[in-house]
Amino acid sequence: MTNPHPNPTLPEPINFIAGEWSKCEPVPGAWNLDPNTGAPVHRAVTTAPDDVERALRHAEQSYDVNSWDDEVTRRRAELLERAAEVIESRIEEIARTDALTSGVPISQTRTVAEFLPHRIRSAADDLRATPRRRALEAGGRDVRLFKVPWGPAAILTPWNGPSFIPAAKMVSALAAGCPVILKPSEHAPSSAQIVVESFVDAGLPGGALQLLHGAGDVGAAITSDSRVKVVSFTGGPNAGRAIARAAAEDFKVLQLELGGNNPALVLVDADIDVAADGIVEGMTKLNGQWCEGPGKVLAHERLIDPLLEALLDRLSRLKIGHSLVETTALGPISNAAHLATLRSRIEDLRAHGAIIHQPAVLPDLDGFFLSPTVATGAPASQATAELFGPVVSLHAVSSDEEAVAAANAHPSGLDAYVFGGDPDRAIAVGSRVLAGEVRVNGAKVADLADNSAQSFWGPAGIGGHSSDEPVRVFCGDRVVGVDSPDLPF
């Protein structure tokens, strides 16, 4: 395949600290690479300790718990709406940048980018609709409940959702009233840069939002500081554990989304085509680089052979190519380090007896490409590592009970899937799986319903997602009222 976008580049990331843009420190000899070709797109950068301290000090000074009257709330909602308008004018730029840093085809990153203004406007609507103070029933006494932002919030986001995750988390914290320090992944910083620029252009006060670039050392410096009161992190379990240990010192509020090897249960009455379509969609959407994608497929033993045949047929016909080509269905893995991790996990499955099926044809490009993979024959008990790519393992089970037991033996805690011909039975089976969200006969990304709520169970992390995330994660309750001698104790 001829490269249709030879040597594309991106601007070198810069910080936004205390209301001003400032240069980052380059990491000597290190570059961020185009996953399609391996060519450099910009130098890798970091933030100096003095600048981290400056951002933390400014966030602490910017926190004002008394500033949330009705007029301030109205102005903040209007500001968010202006930011949505700016984002709307930069959708194509965001889509291209996402595709160039994550490797996800631009046809998919454009869909994600087009949703960003809606997500921001939704936060503005919630801001107007959610009372920050209300009177409680107290027998005529004056007792009030206040929703109070916790304080400075550190938000650390991953490379697989380079624009949407920073925007969604950031807007929730801003709507709550927390000063935000955002640190995007060092592997994909450029989309978050555009999102922050859009909010600054919309008139967001400098104290409300700051942007710092760098790797794990910068993230650790932010999240471990006592001036940070709430941490929202999406990423790997090792970093999540380190954040939790550091946060325990100050009892910070945590939202940790850590992923897992999400099970997909294919019941004996499942429609093979529906199951195969759903699994292939789930394992290839966003290049399989989404924490809720299917990983361990537990199919009834009668369906193993026809399901494998259907999966391989669909995967063999996928168009794999450059992420900036409109007709590409599956692009490259985001970065070389993760490609090496995926190859290692495939080899681990092979070492446990799996047969590795890779039916797709790869493009003639020097990027980080991997054929979508189905591993068959390894024990389900050995398929525990999060795959996080276009890879699934396929395992035979003899009953619903065995499928549920295998799914829950090493639970993902995040997502699960059930495919079955009888929706009532499938939902009953799904309700027994240890996951925050279980999808029946599909593998979409969007919430299953309005007001969906998803907790992170077990190894998937702490906290969750819901329609009231700005209040539930970034605000605490404070009750103030007149006491009474008539209370019983």
Residue, then its C-alpha position, 0 to 999 in steps of 0.5 A: m500500500t502506498n502511504p497516502h499521507p507521507n510523513p505527517t507531523l503534529p505540533e510539539p505539545i506545550n503546557f498551560i499553567a496559571g493561565e499561560w502557555s509555556k514550552c515543555e522540556p524535550v526528552p533527549g532523543a525521544w520522539n512520538l511516532d506515526p503508528n502507520t509508518g514509524a516515522p517521527v511526528h513530534r518530539a517527546v516532552t516532559t514537565a519540569p518539577d518547578d512547573v509541576e509545583r507552579a501548577l499545583r500551587h495555582a490550582e490550590q489558590s484557584y479553589d473557591v468553595n464559596s463561588w457557586d451561587d446561581e449566577v456563577t453556575r449560569r456563567r459556567a454553563e454558558l462557558l461550557e456551551r461556548a467551548a462546545e462550539v469551539i470544539e465543533s469547529r475543530i472536529e476534523e482536526i481532532a479526528r485526524t489527530d486521534a487517528l494519527t496518534s491512536g492508529v484508529p481509522i479516521s472514519q471511527t475517530r471522526t464519529v468520536a469527535e462529532f460526539l464531543p460537543h454533545r458530551i460538553r453540552s450535556a454537562a452544561d445541562d446537568l450543571r443547570a439542572t442539579p441544585r447545589r443546595r436544597a432544603l431538607e425535611a426537618g420538621g420546620r427547622d432550617v437544614r440544608l444540603f450542599k453539593v461541594p466540589w472536593g477541590p483540585a482534581a488531577i485527571l490522567t488520561p490514556w492514549n486509546g481515547p486521546s480526545f474523548i476521555p480528556a474532554a469527558k472527565m475534564v468537563s465533569a470536573l469543571a462542571a462540579g467546580c474543581p480546578v483541573i490539572l490534566k495530564p494526558s498520556e505521553h503516547a498521545p498528547s496532541s488531541a488533549q492539547i486541542v481540547v484544552e485550547s478550545f476551552v481556553d479560547a472559549g474564555l475558561p479562567g486560567g485557574a479552572l484548567q491547567l495542562l501538563h505533559g509528561a510520563g508517569d513521573v509527572g503523573a506521580a508528582i501530581t497525584s501524590d501531592s496533598r493539594v490534590k483532593v480527587v484523582s480520576f485515572t484511566g489506564g493500567p492496573n499497575a499505575g492504578r495501584a501506585i495511585a491508590r497507595a499514594a492517595a491513601e496517605d491523604f485519603k483522596v477521592l479516587q475514580l480509577e478505571l483499570g480495565g480487564n479481560n472482559p468475558a463474552l458468553v455465547l450460550v447454546d441458543a445463540d445465533i452464530d451470526v449475531a455472536a460473530d458480528g458482535i465479537v468481531e465488532g468489539m475486538t476491532k472497534l477502536n482497533g480493539q484498544w478500548c477497555e470494555g472490549p471483549g477478550k475471553v470468549l466462553a462459547h458452548e461446546r456445540l458452537i465452538d467450530p461454527l463460531l470459530e469459522a464465522l469469526l475467521d471468515r469475517l476477520s479475513r475480509l477486514k481491510i487493514g491499512h493506514s489510519l488516515v484512509e477513509t476506507t480502512a476498517l482496522g488501523p495499526i496499534s497505537n505505539a511500539a510498546h503496546l504492540a510488543t505487549l500484545r505479541s507477548r500475550i499472544e505468545d503466552l497463550r500459545a505457550h499454554g497450548a493455544i492455536i493462533h489464528q491470524p487470517a487477515v492480510l497486513p498492509d505493506l507499511d512499516g507501522f505497528f500492524l497486527s492481524p486480528t487474532v483468535a487464540t483457541g485451545a488454551p485453558a480459560s483459567q490461563a486467559t486472564a491478562e487484559l488483551f486490549g487489542p484486536v485479539v480474543s481467546l476462544h474457550a469451550v464450556s458445557s453449560d451456562e453455569e460453567a460459563v459464568a464460573a469461568a467468567n467470574a473466576h478471574p473477573s474483569g469487573l468492567d464489562a461483559y457480553v452475553f449472546g443468546g437467542d432468548p433475551d430473558r435468559a441472556i439477561a438472567v445469565g448476565s446478571r450473575v457476571l461480576a461486571g459493571e455493565v453486561r451487554v446482550n447481543g451486541a458490542k457498542v460503546a455508547d451507554l445502553a440507556d439514558n441514566s445508565a450507571q456502571s460501577f467498577w467492580g473488583p480489579a476494574g478499579i474504584g468508582g464508576h460512570s453515571s449520568d450524574e458523574p460531575v456530582r457523584v465523583f467530584c462533589g461531596d455532601r455537606v449538611v448545615g442546619v439547626d439542631s433540635p433538643d427533640l431529636p431522640f439522641 
